[in-house]
Amino acid sequence: MILGSLALNGFSQALPSNSKRVRASDLGVRVGNMPTGKWNAITDVHGVKVGHTTIHQGKEIHTGVTIVLPHGDNIFQQKVPASIVVGNGFGKLVGSTQVIELGNIETPIALTSTLSVGPVMNSLVRYTLDLPGNKNVHSVNAVVGETNDGYLNDIREFRINKDHVFAAIHSAKSGPVEEGSVGAGSGTQCFGFKGGIGTSSRVVTTPTGQTFTLGVLVQSNFGNNLKIIGAPIGDTPEAMRAARKQPEGDGSCMIVVATDAPLSVRNIERLARRALHGMARTGSSMSNGSGDYVIAFSTAYRIPYRETGTLEIPPLLHNRYMNRFFVAAMDATEEAIYNSLFMATTVHGKNGTAPAINLDAVRDSLRKHSLLVDPNE
């Protein structure tokens, strides 16, 4: 089965429906005290769109592509200010050095499987070169992140191609974001359970009354000892069995942070660093074999490709205003990881099974610690 805007032949086995899965907030898990956006997703940041191409074929193939568009125009011609932060560098993040050097992103952001980074990068370059207005472009810095889905997916088959990447780009939209065993999260694991794509957002109000939105999207594929809003979940037999599958916490997590706040590139980098704290709250130690990266950008202003002499940048927020954004980044990242777990469905893969986390067991454990709230509050 392929999910996306492009129908391809030869994929027949469907995964269980997400109808019985719920997001963290719907279960009664409240992370922090800041309000969320309308969709509680990275797409609450105006202009940001997300698209997936999902490939599930029998027990052998579970992989895909997830695309984040900072805006719907020609991103190469209208770049966005950005930064990249490394938590642990056991990974393959294409395009990172130029983003760090110049402070901007010029293509859609793609997430995929480890051995598919090359084809996805080439596809993003092809997509960018073909855009109207880019006829004379001779250099493109595609940004592609990855996690390794080789336990569930026959990763050496190289199933991702240009059609999958283009399908994810063309299906990208605002509004609710599909989560769990989809897109780049199709074959991932998290804390021994099925991981995947998760997202969340926060609304930040500055001391002067200005309101901005911050959103996070994650591709979770890491482990160690799961905690949910501080409570150890490993005290259930099911969680203890799962934890033994990732005893050292190896794996990876890609985190994309977006905001509409006018921030300097330096403060975008500082914001990205705080997202790693949100990941740590869930129980990750960012172990030796984990590739943990944050790609962060602002949509508040654009950096044109063509030389104009000066840039039109709105007044930037003061450093002292960053505290609330730091909290928002941590909280949204933490909740996005929970959503990636809670919305994922069980996948039977090439080398074994990644079970969906038992939400009843999670609810019982959190209730024991008096940590659940009324979802309707």
C-alpha positions as CSV (number, residue, x, y, z in Angstrom):
1,M,0.0,0.0,0.0
2,I,1.2,3.5,-0.8
3,L,-0.3,6.5,0.8
4,G,0.3,9.8,-0.9
5,S,-1.0,11.8,-3.9
6,L,0.6,9.3,-6.4
7,A,-0.8,5.9,-6.9
8,L,1.7,3.2,-7.8
9,N,1.1,-0.5,-8.5
10,G,2.2,-3.6,-6.6
11,F,1.4,-2.6,-3.0
12,S,-1.5,-4.5,-1.5
13,Q,-1.2,-5.1,2.2
14,A,-2.8,-2.4,4.3
15,L,-1.9,-1.7,7.9
16,P,-4.4,-1.6,10.8
17,S,-6.5,1.6,10.9
18,N,-5.5,4.4,13.2
19,S,-9.2,4.7,14.3
20,K,-8.5,3.3,17.8
21,R,-5.3,5.3,18.3
22,V,-5.5,8.7,20.0
23,R,-3.1,11.6,20.4
24,A,-1.5,12.4,23.8
25,S,-3.9,15.3,24.5
26,D,-6.9,13.1,23.8
27,L,-5.6,10.5,26.2
28,G,-5.4,13.1,29.0
29,V,-1.6,13.8,28.7
30,R,-0.9,17.5,29.1
31,V,2.7,18.7,28.5
32,G,3.3,22.1,30.1
33,N,0.8,24.9,30.4
34,M,1.1,26.8,27.1
35,P,-1.9,26.7,24.7
36,T,-1.6,24.7,21.5
37,G,-2.5,25.9,18.0
38,K,-5.7,24.9,16.2
39,W,-4.3,21.6,14.9
40,N,-1.7,21.1,17.6
41,A,0.7,20.6,14.7
42,I,3.6,22.2,12.9
43,T,1.1,23.3,10.3
44,D,-0.3,25.8,12.8
45,V,2.6,28.0,11.7
46,H,1.1,30.0,8.9
47,G,2.3,28.8,5.5
48,V,3.9,25.5,6.6
49,K,2.7,22.4,4.9
50,V,3.4,18.7,5.4
51,G,3.2,15.8,2.9
52,H,3.9,12.1,3.1
53,T,4.4,9.2,0.8
54,T,4.0,5.9,2.7
55,I,5.1,2.5,1.4
56,H,4.0,-0.7,3.0
57,Q,4.5,-3.9,1.1
58,G,3.9,-7.2,2.9
59,K,6.4,-7.8,5.7
60,E,9.5,-6.7,3.7
61,I,9.0,-3.0,2.9
62,H,8.0,-0.3,5.4
63,T,9.4,3.0,4.4
64,G,8.6,6.4,3.0
65,V,9.2,10.1,2.7
66,T,7.9,13.1,4.7
67,I,8.2,16.6,3.4
68,V,8.0,19.9,5.3
69,L,7.5,23.0,3.2
70,P,8.4,26.3,5.0
71,H,6.1,28.1,2.5
72,G,4.2,27.4,-0.7
73,D,6.3,29.6,-3.0
74,N,9.7,28.9,-4.7
75,I,11.8,28.2,-1.6
76,F,15.0,28.6,-3.6
77,Q,14.2,32.1,-4.7
78,Q,12.7,33.0,-1.3
79,K,14.8,31.2,1.3
80,V,13.9,31.1,5.0
81,P,16.3,31.9,8.0
82,A,17.3,28.6,9.6
83,S,19.7,26.7,11.7
84,I,20.7,23.1,12.4
85,V,21.8,21.7,15.7
86,V,23.4,18.3,16.3
87,G,22.5,16.3,19.5
88,N,24.5,13.2,18.5
89,G,26.0,13.0,15.1
90,F,25.6,9.3,14.2
91,G,23.5,10.2,11.1
92,K,23.5,11.5,7.5
93,L,22.0,15.0,7.4
94,V,22.6,16.3,3.9
95,G,22.9,20.0,3.4
96,S,23.6,20.8,7.1
97,T,27.0,22.6,6.7
98,Q,25.6,25.2,4.2
99,V,22.6,25.9,6.4
100,I,24.9,26.4,9.4
101,E,27.2,28.6,7.4
102,L,24.7,30.8,5.6
103,G,21.7,30.6,8.0
104,N,19.0,29.7,5.5
105,I,17.2,26.8,3.9
106,E,16.5,26.8,0.1
107,T,14.6,23.6,-0.5
108,P,11.7,21.6,1.0
109,I,12.9,19.7,4.1
110,A,12.8,15.9,3.5
111,L,12.9,13.1,6.0
112,T,13.4,9.5,4.9
113,S,15.2,6.1,5.4
114,T,19.0,6.1,5.9
115,L,20.0,4.4,2.6
116,S,17.4,6.6,0.7
117,V,19.1,9.9,1.5
118,G,20.9,9.9,-1.9
119,P,17.8,9.4,-4.1
120,V,15.8,11.8,-2.1
121,M,18.5,14.5,-2.3
122,N,18.7,14.1,-6.1
123,S,14.9,14.3,-6.3
124,L,14.8,17.5,-4.3
125,V,17.5,19.0,-6.6
126,R,15.6,18.0,-9.7
127,Y,12.3,19.4,-8.2
128,T,14.1,22.7,-7.4
129,L,15.8,23.1,-10.8
130,D,12.5,22.5,-12.6
131,L,10.7,25.3,-10.8
132,P,9.8,28.4,-12.9
133,G,12.4,31.0,-12.4
134,N,15.3,28.5,-11.6
135,K,16.4,28.0,-15.2
136,N,19.9,29.4,-14.6
137,V,20.4,27.8,-11.2
138,H,23.6,25.7,-11.0
139,S,23.8,24.8,-7.3
140,V,21.1,23.6,-4.9
141,N,21.6,22.7,-1.2
142,A,18.9,20.1,-0.6
143,V,18.2,19.4,3.1
144,V,17.5,15.7,3.8
145,G,17.4,13.9,7.2
146,E,17.0,10.3,8.0
147,T,16.6,7.5,10.5
148,N,17.3,3.8,10.0
149,D,14.2,1.7,9.4
150,G,16.3,-1.5,8.6
151,Y,14.6,-3.6,11.4
152,L,11.2,-3.5,9.8
153,N,12.1,-2.5,6.3
154,D,14.3,-4.2,3.7
155,I,16.5,-1.1,3.6
156,R,18.9,-2.5,1.0
157,E,16.1,-2.6,-1.6
158,F,16.3,1.2,-2.2
159,R,12.6,1.5,-2.8
160,I,12.4,5.4,-2.6
161,N,12.6,7.1,-5.9
162,K,11.8,10.5,-7.5
163,D,8.1,9.7,-7.9
164,H,7.7,9.2,-4.1
165,V,9.5,12.4,-3.3
166,F,7.4,14.4,-5.8
167,A,4.2,12.8,-4.5
168,A,5.0,13.9,-1.0
169,I,5.8,17.4,-2.1
170,H,2.6,17.7,-4.2
171,S,0.4,16.3,-1.4
172,A,1.8,18.6,1.2
173,K,-1.0,20.7,2.8
174,S,-1.8,22.7,5.9
175,G,-4.3,21.5,8.6
176,P,-4.1,18.2,10.5
177,V,-1.0,16.1,10.0
178,E,-1.2,12.4,9.6
179,E,0.9,10.7,12.3
180,G,2.3,7.4,13.3
181,S,3.3,4.7,10.8
182,V,3.3,7.0,7.8
183,G,5.8,8.7,5.6
184,A,9.4,8.7,6.9
185,G,8.0,7.0,10.1
186,S,6.6,4.0,8.3
187,G,9.4,1.6,9.5
188,T,10.7,3.3,12.6
189,Q,10.7,2.2,16.3
190,C,10.7,4.2,19.5
191,F,11.5,2.8,22.9
192,G,10.9,-0.7,21.5
193,F,7.4,0.2,20.3
194,K,6.3,1.3,16.9
195,G,7.4,4.9,16.4
196,G,6.9,7.2,13.5
197,I,5.8,10.8,12.7
198,G,4.4,13.0,15.4
199,T,3.7,16.7,15.7
200,S,2.6,19.4,18.2
201,S,2.5,23.2,18.5
202,R,2.4,25.9,21.1
203,V,1.1,29.5,21.0
204,V,3.6,31.9,22.6
205,T,2.6,35.3,23.9
206,T,5.4,37.8,24.6
207,P,5.5,40.2,27.6
208,T,4.3,43.0,25.2
209,G,1.2,40.9,24.1
210,Q,2.5,39.8,20.7
211,T,1.3,36.3,19.8
212,F,3.4,33.8,17.7
213,T,3.2,30.1,16.9
214,L,5.8,27.4,17.3
215,G,5.4,23.9,15.8
216,V,7.4,20.7,15.9
217,L,7.4,17.6,13.8
218,V,9.5,14.5,14.7
219,Q,10.6,11.2,13.0
220,S,11.1,9.0,16.1
221,N,13.4,6.0,15.9
222,F,15.3,5.9,19.2
223,G,15.1,4.2,22.6
224,N,16.2,3.9,26.3
225,N,13.8,4.2,29.2
226,L,10.4,5.7,28.3
227,K,9.0,8.4,30.5
228,I,5.7,10.2,29.9
229,I,5.4,13.6,31.6
230,G,8.0,12.4,34.1
231,A,6.4,9.0,34.9
232,P,8.4,5.9,34.2
233,I,6.3,3.7,31.8
234,G,8.7,0.8,32.0
235,D,7.0,-0.5,35.2
236,T,4.4,-2.4,33.0
237,P,5.3,-5.9,31.8
238,E,4.6,-4.9,28.2
239,A,7.0,-1.9,28.4
240,M,9.7,-3.9,30.1
241,R,9.6,-6.4,27.2
242,A,9.8,-3.7,24.7
243,A,12.7,-1.9,26.5
244,R,14.8,-5.0,26.1
245,K,14.7,-4.6,22.3
246,Q,16.6,-1.3,22.6
247,P,18.7,-1.7,25.7
248,E,21.3,0.9,24.7
249,G,18.9,3.4,23.3
250,D,20.4,3.3,19.9
251,G,18.5,4.8,17.0
252,S,17.8,8.3,15.8
253,C,15.4,11.2,16.0
254,M,14.9,14.0,13.4
255,I,13.2,17.1,14.8
256,V,11.9,20.0,12.7
257,V,11.0,23.2,14.5
258,A,9.1,26.0,12.7
259,T,7.9,29.4,14.1
260,D,6.5,32.6,12.7
261,A,8.3,34.7,15.2
262,P,10.9,37.1,13.8
263,L,14.1,35.7,15.2
264,S,17.8,36.1,14.3
265,V,19.6,33.1,13.0
266,R,21.4,32.9,16.3
267,N,18.2,32.8,18.3
268,I,16.8,30.2,15.9
269,E,19.8,28.0,16.7
270,R,19.2,28.6,20.5
271,L,15.6,27.5,19.9
272,A,16.7,24.4,18.2
273,R,18.9,23.4,21.1
274,R,16.0,23.5,23.5
275,A,14.1,21.0,21.3
276,L,16.7,18.4,22.3
277,H,15.8,19.0,26.0
278,G,12.2,18.0,25.1
279,M,13.5,14.8,23.5
280,A,15.5,14.1,26.7
281,R,12.4,14.4,28.8
282,T,11.0,11.3,27.1
283,G,13.9,9.2,28.4
284,S,16.4,9.5,25.6
285,S,20.1,9.8,26.4
286,M,21.1,10.4,22.8
287,S,23.3,7.4,22.9
288,N,26.4,6.6,20.9
289,G,24.6,5.1,18.0
290,S,21.8,7.7,17.8
291,G,21.6,10.4,15.1
292,D,19.7,13.3,16.7
293,Y,19.3,16.5,14.8
294,V,17.1,19.6,14.9
295,I,16.3,21.6,11.8
296,A,14.7,24.9,12.8
297,F,13.5,27.8,10.7
298,S,11.4,31.0,10.9
299,T,8.7,32.1,8.4
300,A,8.7,35.7,9.6
301,Y,10.9,36.9,6.7
302,R,12.6,35.6,3.6
303,I,16.0,35.9,2.1
304,P,15.8,36.4,-1.7
305,Y,18.2,34.5,-4.0
306,R,18.9,37.6,-6.1
307,E,21.1,40.3,-4.8
308,T,19.2,43.3,-3.5
309,G,21.9,45.0,-1.5
310,T,19.9,44.8,1.7
311,L,17.4,42.5,3.3
312,E,13.9,43.5,4.5
313,I,13.9,42.0,8.0
314,P,11.2,42.9,10.5
315,P,12.1,44.0,14.0
316,L,13.6,41.0,15.7
317,L,12.5,39.8,19.1
318,H,14.8,40.7,22.1
319,N,16.9,37.9,23.7
320,R,14.9,38.3,26.9
321,Y,11.7,37.2,25.0
322,M,13.3,33.9,24.1
323,N,12.5,32.2,27.4
324,R,8.9,31.4,26.5
325,F,10.0,30.1,23.1
326,F,12.5,27.8,24.8
327,V,9.7,26.3,26.9
328,A,7.5,26.0,23.8
329,A,10.1,24.2,21.9
330,M,10.7,21.7,24.7
331,D,7.0,21.1,25.4
332,A,6.1,20.7,21.7
333,T,9.0,18.3,21.0
334,E,8.1,16.2,24.0
335,E,4.4,16.0,23.0
336,A,5.3,15.3,19.3
337,I,7.3,12.3,20.4
338,Y,4.4,11.0,22.4
339,N,2.1,11.5,19.5
340,S,4.4,9.5,17.2
341,L,4.1,6.6,19.6
342,F,0.4,6.9,20.4
343,M,-0.7,7.2,16.8
344,A,1.5,4.4,15.5
345,T,0.1,1.0,14.6
346,T,1.7,-2.4,15.0
347,V,4.0,-3.3,12.0
348,H,5.2,-6.8,11.2
349,G,8.4,-6.3,9.3
350,K,11.4,-8.0,7.7
351,N,13.2,-8.9,11.0
352,G,10.4,-8.9,13.5
353,T,7.4,-6.9,14.9
354,A,7.2,-3.4,16.3
355,P,4.1,-3.4,18.5
356,A,2.0,-0.3,19.0
357,I,2.2,0.9,22.5
358,N,-0.7,-0.2,24.6
359,L,-2.6,3.0,25.4
360,D,-4.7,1.4,28.1
361,A,-1.5,0.4,29.9
362,V,-0.2,4.0,29.5
363,R,-3.4,5.4,30.8
364,D,-3.3,3.1,33.8
365,S,0.3,3.9,34.6
366,L,-0.3,7.7,34.4
367,R,-3.5,7.4,36.5
368,K,-1.4,5.6,39.2
369,H,0.9,8.7,39.3
370,S,-2.1,11.1,39.2
371,L,-0.9,12.6,35.9
372,L,-3.9,12.4,33.7
373,V,-6.2,15.4,33.1
374,D,-9.6,15.6,31.6
375,P,-9.1,15.9,27.8
376,N,-12.1,18.2,27.6
377,E,-10.7,20.8,29.9
